[in-house]
């Protein structure tokens, strides 16, 4: 059973900031645009997400005026940290880079790599005290945030990807969009003793994608578990904590602080780190960090190990599941 809302940490400033940004965007839309952008909270569309380049429902950037796009992208600044919002913009900016890479490789007609193919959607009423949610989705971006009682916020699933992970040529050659997600994991892996690596490295070959895919519900059995936090030294524990915080701190600062406190309260000793694939850079690799409440997955195997998928999931509070259960339980007392 979900904990009562009064026991949950409130982040009303973040909730208000997102509601205000969402209302400002919606106010710029005409009737037809609003019809595409809005859904009831109860609509199953709220649970639909993908990180692949597929069409989505909602209102796409290419359907907006310049002013409307500016307001739409402001939702990122309201709901994510400065680093998180900057990362999403960087992922979007990779689309024409990927298109040029594919063109030079003779695959230019395979699919349209367009930085305007990102869709925005709102579920419910953002200016009310009732639960509501908003979503930004497109190639390698899935931001799905739920707000309950204008004070409680859930930010998972939260997916970032990058292709290319490292830009191979041109004026931005060498730029890495998700560098910390790889470097922090490698720092932890490199600090392990041979005996620890024997537990942490669960397979010599990495899977070709994240194992949780874009499933609506995930559970701990879907990923390998590897080496536990309580088997690490003090410095190694710091490495693992920094890796988890790299994902948690994609969210707005108030929300990230709350989520990190939840990770700690659930028990860091029960968090595990698993690696698959070679240790050498430039080869396909994968890792999973799993705790009592959450899982983080990262995979970089496709396109000659230059294509990252990374996600943060919550076993019970994806799409605000715990928060909504508590809300509905209290409202029907």
C-alpha positions in Angstrom: 0.0 0.0 0.0 1.3 3.5 -0.8 2.3 5.7 2.1 -0.1 8.5 2.9 0.7 11.8 1.2 1.4 13.6 4.5 4.4 11.3 4.9 5.8 12.2 1.5 8.1 15.2 1.0 6.5 18.2 -0.6 8.1 20.2 -3.5 5.4 22.8 -4.1 7.8 25.3 -5.6 8.8 22.9 -8.4 5.2 21.8 -8.9 4.1 25.5 -9.2 6.9 26.2 -11.6 5.9 23.4 -13.9 2.2 24.3 -13.8 3.0 27.9 -14.6 5.3 27.0 -17.5 2.7 24.5 -18.9 -0.1 27.0 -18.7 2.0 29.7 -20.4 2.6 27.2 -23.3 -1.0 26.1 -23.5 -2.2 29.7 -23.6 -0.2 30.3 -26.8 -2.0 27.4 -28.7 -5.0 27.7 -30.9 -8.0 25.4 -30.6 -6.7 22.7 -33.0 -3.3 22.7 -31.4 -4.8 22.3 -27.9 -6.9 19.4 -29.1 -3.7 17.5 -30.2 -1.7 18.5 -27.1 -4.2 17.7 -24.3 -5.5 14.4 -22.9 -7.4 13.4 -19.8 -5.2 12.2 -17.0 -6.9 8.8 -17.0 -6.2 8.3 -20.7 -3.9 5.3 -21.3 -1.9 7.5 -23.7 -0.1 8.8 -20.5 1.7 5.5 -20.3 2.9 5.4 -23.9 6.5 6.2 -24.4 9.4 5.2 -26.7 13.0 6.2 -27.2 13.1 5.2 -30.8 12.4 7.6 -33.8 8.7 6.7 -34.1 5.7 9.0 -34.4 4.0 10.1 -31.2 0.7 11.7 -30.1 0.8 15.2 -28.8 1.9 18.5 -30.5 5.2 18.4 -32.3 7.7 21.2 -32.5 7.3 21.4 -36.2 3.6 22.2 -35.7 4.4 25.3 -33.5 5.4 28.8 -34.1 8.8 30.1 -32.9 7.2 31.6 -29.8 5.3 28.4 -29.0 8.4 26.4 -29.4 10.2 28.6 -26.9 7.4 28.2 -24.4 7.4 24.4 -25.0 11.1 24.1 -24.4 10.7 26.1 -21.2 9.0 23.1 -19.7 12.4 21.5 -19.6 13.8 24.3 -17.5 10.8 24.0 -15.2 10.9 20.3 -14.6 14.6 19.4 -15.0 17.9 20.6 -13.5 20.0 23.0 -15.6 22.2 20.0 -16.6 19.2 17.9 -17.4 17.6 20.5 -19.6 20.9 21.3 -21.3 21.4 17.6 -22.0 17.9 17.2 -23.6 18.7 20.2 -25.9 22.0 18.5 -26.7 20.3 15.3 -27.6 17.9 17.1 -29.9 20.8 18.9 -31.5 22.3 15.5 -32.4 19.6 14.7 -34.9 21.0 16.7 -37.8 24.5 15.4 -36.9 23.2 11.8 -37.1 21.4 12.6 -40.3 24.7 13.8 -41.9 26.6 10.7 -40.6 23.9 8.5 -42.2 24.0 10.5 -45.4 27.8 10.1 -45.7 27.4 6.4 -45.1 24.9 6.1 -47.9 21.9 5.8 -45.5 20.5 9.3 -45.8 17.1 8.2 -47.0 16.6 5.6 -44.2 14.6 8.0 -42.0 14.2 11.6 -41.3 16.5 13.0 -38.6 14.7 16.2 -37.7 15.2 18.2 -34.4 11.5 19.3 -34.7 10.2 15.7 -34.3 9.7 16.1 -30.5 6.1 15.9 -29.2 4.7 17.7 -26.1 1.5 16.5 -24.3 -0.4 17.5 -21.2 -2.7 15.2 -19.2 -5.3 16.8 -16.9 -5.4 20.4 -15.7 -2.1 22.0 -14.7 -3.8 25.0 -13.0 -5.9 22.9 -10.7 -5.3 21.1 -7.3 -6.0 17.8 -9.0 -3.3 15.4 -10.3 -1.9 16.1 -13.8 1.1 15.2 -15.9 3.2 16.4 -18.9 5.4 14.6 -21.4 8.1 15.4 -23.9 8.9 12.6 -26.2 11.1 12.1 -29.3 14.2 10.2 -30.5 16.3 9.5 -27.4 14.2 11.7 -25.1 11.4 10.6 -22.7 10.5 13.1 -20.0 7.3 12.0 -18.2 6.5 14.0 -15.0 3.4 13.7 -12.8 2.3 16.3 -10.3 -0.1 15.4 -7.4 -2.0 17.9 -5.2 0.2 20.8 -6.5 3.0 19.6 -4.1 4.2 16.1 -5.0 6.2 15.2 -8.1 7.3 12.0 -9.8 9.8 12.2 -12.6 10.2 8.6 -13.9 10.5 7.0 -16.4 13.3 9.4 -17.4 15.2 8.4 -20.5 18.2 10.1 -22.2 20.0 8.7 -25.2 22.7 9.8 -27.7 23.6 8.9 -31.2 26.4 9.5 -31.8 27.6 9.3 -28.3 30.9 10.9 -29.5 30.7 13.1 -32.6 33.2 11.5 -34.9 34.0 14.4 -37.3 33.2 18.0 -38.2 33.3 21.2 -36.1 32.1 19.4 -33.0 34.3 16.3 -33.3 34.9 14.7 -30.0 31.9 16.1 -28.2 30.2 13.6 -25.9 26.6 14.3 -24.9 26.3 11.7 -22.1 29.9 11.6 -21.0 29.3 11.5 -17.2 27.0 8.5 -17.5 29.9 6.5 -19.0 32.8 8.0 -17.1 31.4 7.6 -13.6 30.6 4.0 -14.2 34.1 3.4 -15.6 35.6 5.1 -12.6 33.7 2.7 -10.3 34.6 -0.3 -12.4 38.3 0.7 -12.6 38.5 1.0 -8.8 37.3 -2.6 -8.2 39.7 -5.4 -7.2 39.9 -8.6 -9.3 37.7 -10.4 -6.8 35.1 -7.6 -6.9 35.1 -7.5 -10.7 34.4 -11.3 -10.7 31.1 -10.5 -9.1 30.3 -7.1 -10.8 31.1 -8.2 -14.4 28.1 -10.5 -15.1 28.8 -11.2 -18.8 31.6 -10.8 -21.2 29.1 -9.6 -23.9 26.8 -6.7 -23.4 23.1 -6.9 -24.4 22.2 -5.0 -27.5 19.9 -2.6 -25.6 18.5 -1.8 -22.2 16.7 -4.8 -20.8 13.7 -2.9 -19.4 13.0 -1.6 -22.9 10.0 0.8 -22.8 7.8 -1.5 -20.8 5.1 0.1 -18.8 6.1 -1.8 -15.6 9.5 -3.0 -14.6 10.8 -5.1 -11.7 14.2 -6.0 -10.2 14.3 -9.4 -11.9 14.6 -7.8 -15.3 18.3 -6.7 -14.8 21.5 -8.3 -13.5 22.5 -7.4 -9.9 26.2 -7.9 -9.6 28.2 -6.4 -6.7 26.4 -4.9 -3.7 27.2 -1.5 -2.1 28.0 -3.2 1.2 30.9 -5.1 -0.5 32.6 -1.8 -1.6 35.2 0.3 0.2 34.5 3.8 1.2 35.9 5.4 -2.0 34.1 2.8 -4.1 30.9 3.6 -2.4 31.4 7.3 -3.2 31.8 6.3 -6.9 28.6 4.4 -6.9 26.7 7.2 -5.1 28.0 9.7 -7.6 26.7 7.4 -10.5 23.2 7.2 -9.0 23.1 10.9 -8.4 24.1 11.6 -12.0 20.7 10.1 -12.9 18.7 11.5 -10.0 20.1 15.0 -10.6 18.6 15.1 -14.1 15.5 16.2 -12.2 14.9 19.7 -10.8 17.0 20.4 -7.7 14.2 20.2 -5.2 12.9 16.9 -6.7 16.4 15.5 -7.0 17.1 16.1 -3.3 13.9 14.3 -2.4 14.7 11.4 -4.7 18.2 11.0 -3.3 16.8 11.0 0.2 14.4 8.2 -0.9 17.3 6.2 -2.3 19.1 6.5 1.0 16.1 5.8 3.1 15.4 2.6 1.2 19.0 1.4 2.0 22.1 2.0 0.0 23.5 -1.3 1.3 21.0 -3.0 -1.0 22.1 -1.2 -4.1 24.0 -3.3 -6.6 26.2 -2.6 -9.6 26.5 -4.9 -12.6 28.6 -4.5 -15.8 28.5 -6.5 -19.0 31.0 -6.4 -21.9 34.7 -5.6 -22.1 36.3 -3.0 -19.9 38.2 -1.3 -22.7 36.7 1.9 -24.1 35.3 1.8 -27.6 33.7 -1.6 -27.2 30.1 -2.5 -26.5 29.3 -2.2 -22.8 26.3 -2.1 -20.4 25.6 -1.6 -16.8 22.7 -1.7 -14.3 22.4 -0.1 -10.9 19.5 -1.7 -8.9 18.1 -0.7 -5.5 15.0 -1.6 -3.5 13.0 1.1 -5.2 14.7 1.9 -8.5 16.8 0.7 -11.4 19.2 2.5 -13.7 20.2 1.0 -17.0 22.8 2.1 -19.5 23.8 0.5 -22.8 26.3 1.5 -25.5 26.6 -1.3 -28.0 24.9 -0.1 -31.2 26.6 1.7 -34.1 30.0 0.4 -33.1 29.5 1.2 -29.5 28.8 4.9 -30.2 25.1 5.0 -29.4 23.9 5.3 -25.7 20.6 4.4 -24.2 20.2 5.3 -20.5 17.1 5.3 -18.2 16.0 5.8 -14.6 12.9 3.8 -13.5 11.0 3.5 -10.2 9.4 0.1 -9.4 6.3 1.6 -7.8 6.3 5.3 -8.6 6.8 5.4 -12.3 4.1 7.8 -13.6 3.4 8.8 -10.0 1.9 5.4 -9.2 2.6 5.6 -5.4 1.6 9.3 -5.2 -1.6 8.7 -7.1 -2.6 5.7 -5.0 -2.1 7.7 -1.9 -4.1 10.6 -3.4 -7.0 8.5 -4.3 -7.0 6.6 -1.0 -7.1 9.9 0.9 -9.8 11.4 -1.3 -12.1 8.4 -0.7 -11.7 8.3 3.1 
